[in-house]
């Protein structure tokens, strides 16, 4: 299980990226929301979409959930 966070600030394309707690691109503590612990980024992205409909996995730490 990994801890997942969503970036509160959207990327240039409007996506809110979902990151693991150990990702080198994890946003600053003031700019992220804790989603919970999940065994897969798919469940974390699903949770993030409840608040940010345009959520996407980080290409680095959640690549299997990243769509361009």
Order of alpha helices (4+ residues) and beta strands (2+ residues): beta-beta-beta-alpha-beta
